[in-house]
């Protein structure tokens, strides 16, 4: 059994403990590999450094299907595995949208699509203003939320001020409108990488690339939504 297979098996068993939000299962499954690679290989953050000022920041813009996020947080020790057994329960801290005030390691409360990229731009801008030049900011989006107008403004602004920000877009071909030239063409002024969203080594290589004086986007292609 390879390390990747072992990790996938562990995460799969954790995911099965999260019930009550099955309609968002495709959304959660589409993000699982990217989330694991981020927390296992890329992000400079642990349960002990979750509040450190110089920690890397990760924002889940695609927050309406957070089961995979919760499973990864549990696997990495940010939350107890027993938390997974009461998703959305009356006394549970795990809601159907992640809440930064209730869950260790969560940076922002999300769920309404289209807001995360703007929040990430503000986060990266604030970190640069404070002099945290080695701290990285990552934001995970879905392809369909790029149709929201606020994202176009965030993309243009980040390119104009050359923010060190990495956006990851899960491409499961769920966008209604699409875009001439594909997703990469939306990110004018951003270096773009297109990788297999299930290939952990390819994801790690793309996400590890540093662009200290400009934003970049990693497009992770996965199976079409609903298949």
C-alpha positions, 0 to 999 in steps of 0.5 A: 500500500502506498502512502497516498493510498493509505492516506486516502483510506484514512480520510475515506474512513473519516468522511464516512463519519460525516452524515447529514449533508449528502447533497454536498458529497460531490463538492466535498469529494472534489476537494479532498486531494487538494486539501490533503496535499495542502495540509500534509505537504505545503502549509506551515501550520499545525494545531500548535501554531494555529494562532501564530502570527507568521503561520500560512493562511488557508481560506476555504472559499468553497465552504458549502460542502466542508466535509472533506475539510473537516476530515483533513482537520481531524486527520491532522489533529486540529479537531477530535475525530469524534467531532465528525460524528455530529455534523450540524448537530444542535451542540456541534461545532461543525456546521454545514458551513465552517465557522472560524469562531468554533473550529481550530485552524479555520481562518474564515467563516464561508459558505456563500460562494464568491467571497473567499477570493476577496477575503484572501486578497485582503489577508495577503495585503494585510500580511504584507503590510505587517512585514510577514513576507515569508507567510503564504496565503492560499484560497480554494475556490470552485469553478462555478463561483468564478462567475460571481462579479466580485471575483473579477475585481479581486483578480484584477486588484491582486494582479495590479498590486502584485500580491503573493497569493495562491488561488486553487480552483477545483475544475469539475466543469460545474460553471454555468457560463464558462469563459473563453479560453478556459479558467486560466484566461480569467486570471489575467496577470496571474501565472497559471498551472493546470494539474490533475486534481487527484495526482498528489505529486503534481499538486504538491509541485504546483502548490510549492512554487513560490511567486513572491511578487505576484499572484498565481493560480493552480487549476485542479481538474477532477471528474465532472460534477455528478459523475 
